[in-house]
Amino acid sequence: MKIYEGTEHFGPVKNPVVTSGTFDGVHLGHQKILKRIRDLAEEIDGETVLITFWPHPRLVLYPNEHNLRLLSTFEEKTKLLREFGIDHLLTIPFTKKFSELSSEEFIQQILIKTIQTRKLVIGYDHRFGKNREGGFEYLRGHIDQYRFDLEEISREDVDNVGISSTKIRKALEEGNVHIANEYLGREYELNGIIIKGQQLGRSIGFPTANIHIPHDYKLIPCDGAYAVTANIEGEEFKGMLNIGIRPTVNGNSQTIEVHLFDFEGDLYDKRICVRLRAYLRPEMKFPGLEALKQQLKKDKAEALQLLQT
């Protein structure tokens, strides 16, 4: 997959089949769109092009809001789009100036002049242009003026079970990992770097690796214990993850800690990808470290059982 930051060096592309959107999470609904543009490209001996925007438009249009949480970082989204066979990823820097572009200017400057779109496929709810004025109805009403074919992925085709990034976020915030994973078509990931913690876990036989997530807009699921798998430098491990403030040891800020089963060694500064398999329980305050230790033994037994399936 070729990645372009801005339109300056884009192309040339053979018979471009194009779609556009933020594609946060690249969930099953998005995957239907990706499959459709791949199929169309194959039919006309063309190549697929996905237009996305970064930073996320809300980060630019509402800079004083700090509640935006995304299912995928830009790096995670890029990796997924590559896995789903996209040929060209055009990332357009989203600025206030770009947000003033009308829908017609977007069509003429990006879809026609830059990409020379042959076929355009968009989801039923996709909007573009200043104040989100453009959409399928606008395109359909002006299609005779353009030199590309237009196709809409209907609501029924995209999300016949109500799949949306918003619903996935809500599921993760409520601990409904199985629902989020079902809608994503894969396990939700947290990618980060292992940093040094207080090392309290070692004293009770459950050493943990503290994970630093470098992007504050990445959605962190609700506090609690999880059964997980983890990948560190290509090696796979089973384990359990705790998200929370660690009330038993009087913690006061959120940490993300993973205990890997059957692992020994130094993990500091290594990159880790943690995949959430199941939610075990909410975070709890125990009367002491011994009670916490006994609960962790139960959590491990449950996690091992869940990770076998």
C-alpha positions in Angstrom: 0.0 0.0 0.0 1.3 3.4 -1.0 0.7 6.2 1.5 0.5 9.9 0.5 0.5 12.7 3.0 -1.3 15.4 1.0 -2.1 15.5 -2.7 1.1 17.0 -4.0 2.8 13.7 -5.0 -0.3 11.6 -5.5 -0.5 9.2 -8.4 -0.7 8.2 -11.1 -3.2 5.5 -10.4 -4.8 3.1 -12.9 -8.6 3.3 -13.1 -9.0 4.6 -9.5 -11.9 3.1 -7.5 -12.3 5.5 -4.6 -13.9 5.7 -1.2 -13.6 8.4 1.5 -14.0 8.7 5.3 -12.4 8.6 8.7 -12.8 4.8 9.0 -12.2 4.8 12.8 -11.8 1.3 14.0 -12.2 -0.2 10.4 -15.1 -2.2 11.7 -17.3 -4.8 9.9 -19.3 -2.0 8.2 -16.2 -0.4 6.9 -14.9 -3.7 5.8 -17.9 -4.1 3.5 -17.0 -0.9 1.8 -13.4 -2.0 1.4 -14.4 -5.3 -0.1 -16.7 -3.6 -2.5 -14.0 -1.2 -3.9 -11.6 -4.1 -4.2 -14.2 -6.1 -6.2 -14.9 -3.1 -8.4 -11.2 -2.5 -9.0 -10.7 -6.1 -10.0 -13.6 -5.9 -12.5 -12.1 -2.9 -14.3 -8.4 -3.7 -13.8 -8.1 -0.8 -11.5 -6.6 0.2 -8.2 -8.2 1.1 -4.9 -7.8 4.5 -3.3 -9.0 5.4 0.2 -9.2 9.1 1.2 -8.9 9.8 4.9 -8.2 12.9 7.0 -5.8 13.6 9.7 -6.0 15.0 12.3 -9.5 13.8 13.0 -11.8 16.7 11.9 -13.3 17.1 15.4 -9.8 17.7 16.8 -9.5 20.7 14.5 -13.1 22.0 14.5 -13.6 21.7 18.2 -10.1 22.2 19.7 -11.4 23.0 23.2 -13.3 19.7 23.5 -11.1 17.0 25.0 -13.5 14.1 25.0 -12.8 12.6 21.6 -11.7 9.0 21.9 -10.9 7.0 18.8 -10.9 3.3 18.3 -7.7 3.4 16.2 -4.7 5.6 16.1 -3.5 6.6 12.7 -0.8 4.0 12.8 -3.3 1.2 13.7 -5.7 2.3 11.0 -3.0 2.3 8.4 -1.9 -1.2 9.4 -5.5 -2.4 9.1 -6.1 -0.8 5.7 -2.9 -2.4 4.4 -4.2 -5.8 5.7 -7.5 -5.3 3.9 -5.8 -4.8 0.6 -6.0 -1.1 -0.1 -3.6 0.0 -2.8 -3.4 3.7 -2.1 -4.0 5.7 1.1 -4.4 9.4 0.5 -4.2 11.3 3.8 -5.3 14.8 3.6 -4.2 17.1 6.3 -7.4 18.4 7.9 -7.0 22.1 8.6 -9.5 24.9 9.2 -8.8 26.1 5.7 -9.5 22.7 4.3 -12.8 22.6 6.3 -14.0 25.6 4.3 -13.8 23.7 1.1 -17.3 23.3 -0.4 -18.5 19.9 -1.5 -18.2 20.9 -5.1 -14.6 22.1 -4.6 -13.8 18.8 -2.9 -15.2 16.9 -5.9 -13.4 19.0 -8.5 -10.0 19.4 -6.7 -9.6 16.0 -5.0 -11.8 13.4 -6.7 -11.5 14.7 -10.3 -8.2 16.7 -10.7 -6.0 14.9 -8.2 -7.2 11.3 -8.3 -9.0 11.2 -11.7 -11.7 9.0 -10.1 -13.2 6.3 -12.2 -15.6 4.9 -9.7 -16.7 6.4 -6.3 -18.2 4.3 -3.5 -19.5 5.9 -0.3 -21.4 4.7 2.7 -25.0 5.8 3.2 -24.2 8.4 5.9 -20.9 9.8 4.5 -20.8 13.6 4.4 -18.1 15.9 2.9 -17.5 19.5 2.2 -18.1 22.7 4.3 -20.6 22.0 7.1 -20.9 18.5 5.8 -23.1 19.7 2.9 -22.2 17.0 0.5 -23.3 13.4 0.4 -24.8 10.8 -1.9 -27.9 12.8 -2.7 -25.7 15.7 -3.8 -23.5 13.5 -5.9 -26.4 11.7 -7.5 -28.1 15.0 -8.4 -24.9 16.2 -10.2 -23.5 13.0 -11.5 -24.0 14.0 -15.2 -21.4 16.7 -14.7 -18.7 14.2 -13.6 -16.8 11.6 -15.4 -17.0 8.9 -12.8 -19.5 6.2 -11.8 -21.2 6.5 -8.4 -22.3 3.7 -6.0 -23.8 4.0 -2.5 -23.4 1.3 0.1 -26.8 1.2 1.7 -27.5 1.3 5.4 -28.7 -2.3 5.2 -25.4 -3.4 3.5 -23.2 -1.4 5.9 -24.7 -2.1 9.3 -27.7 -4.4 9.2 -27.1 -5.1 12.9 -26.5 -1.5 13.7 -22.7 -1.5 13.6 -21.1 1.9 14.2 -17.9 3.3 15.7 -20.1 5.0 18.3 -21.7 1.8 19.4 -18.3 0.1 19.6 -17.0 2.9 21.8 -20.0 2.6 24.1 -19.5 -1.2 24.4 -15.9 -0.8 25.4 -16.7 1.9 27.9 -19.2 -0.5 29.5 -17.0 -3.5 29.5 -18.9 -5.3 26.8 -15.7 -6.5 25.1 -17.5 -9.4 23.3 -19.9 -7.0 21.6 -17.1 -4.6 20.6 -15.0 -7.5 19.2 -18.0 -8.9 17.3 -18.6 -5.5 15.6 -14.9 -5.0 14.9 -14.5 -8.4 13.5 -11.3 -8.8 15.6 -10.1 -8.2 19.1 -9.8 -4.6 20.3 -6.1 -3.6 20.5 -4.0 -1.4 22.8 -0.6 -0.6 21.4 2.0 1.0 23.6 5.4 1.0 25.2 6.3 -0.8 28.4 7.5 1.6 31.1 8.8 1.1 34.7 6.1 1.0 37.4 6.2 0.5 41.2 6.8 -3.2 40.9 4.3 -4.0 43.6 3.0 -7.0 41.6 6.3 -8.8 42.1 5.8 -8.9 45.8 2.7 -11.0 45.5 3.8 -13.2 42.7 2.1 -11.4 39.8 4.7 -9.1 38.2 3.1 -6.7 35.7 4.3 -4.5 32.9 3.0 -1.0 32.8 1.9 0.1 29.4 2.2 3.7 28.2 -0.3 4.6 25.4 1.4 7.5 23.5 -1.8 9.0 22.1 -4.3 10.5 24.5 -7.1 10.3 22.0 -7.0 6.5 22.0 -10.0 5.0 23.7 -9.1 3.1 26.8 -11.8 0.6 27.9 -13.5 0.9 31.3 -11.6 0.1 34.5 -11.4 -3.6 35.4 -9.6 -6.8 34.7 -9.4 -8.5 31.3 -8.3 -11.7 29.7 -5.8 -10.8 26.9 -3.2 -12.0 24.5 -0.1 -9.9 23.8 2.5 -9.6 21.1 6.0 -8.4 22.0 8.5 -8.3 19.2 6.7 -11.1 17.3 6.3 -13.4 20.3 2.7 -14.2 21.5 1.7 -14.5 25.2 -1.4 -15.1 27.2 -2.2 -12.9 30.1 -4.5 -10.6 32.1 -4.7 -6.9 32.0 -5.8 -4.4 34.7 -7.0 -0.9 33.9 -7.6 1.4 36.9 -6.3 3.3 39.8 -5.3 0.3 42.0 -7.4 1.2 45.1 -6.0 -1.6 47.2 -2.5 0.1 47.2 -4.0 3.7 47.3 -3.3 4.5 43.7 -4.7 7.8 42.5 -4.2 7.8 38.7 -5.1 5.3 36.0 -2.6 2.7 35.0 -2.7 0.0 32.4 -0.8 -3.1 33.6 -0.5 -6.5 32.0 0.6 -9.8 33.7 1.9 -12.2 31.1 1.6 -16.0 31.9 4.8 -18.0 31.6 7.1 -15.1 30.9 10.4 -14.1 32.4 12.7 -11.3 31.3 13.1 -7.6 30.9 10.3 -5.8 29.0 11.2 -2.1 29.6 11.0 0.1 26.5 9.6 -2.6 24.3 6.6 -2.2 22.1 3.6 -4.3 23.0 0.2 -5.0 21.3 -2.4 -6.2 23.8 -5.6 -7.7 22.4 -8.7 -7.8 24.7 -10.4 -11.2 24.7 -12.9 -10.9 27.6 -13.8 -8.7 30.5 -13.3 -10.5 33.8 -14.5 -8.2 36.5 -14.6 -4.5 37.6 -11.7 -3.0 39.6 -12.2 -3.7 43.3 -10.6 -2.5 46.6 -9.4 -5.4 48.7 -8.7 -5.4 52.4 -5.0 -6.1 51.8 -2.4 -7.6 49.5 -3.1 -11.2 50.5 -6.8 -10.8 49.5 -5.7 -9.2 46.2 -3.3 -12.1 45.6 -6.1 -14.7 46.1 -8.4 -12.8 43.7 -5.6 -12.6 41.1 -5.3 -16.4 41.3 -9.0 -16.7 40.5 -8.7 -14.2 37.7 -5.8 -16.1 36.2 -7.7 -19.4 36.2 -10.7 -17.8 34.6 -8.5 -16.0 32.0 -6.7 -19.2 31.1 -10.0 -21.0 30.5 -11.3 -18.2 28.4 -8.1 -18.0 26.3 -8.3 -21.6 25.5 -11.5 -21.1 23.4 
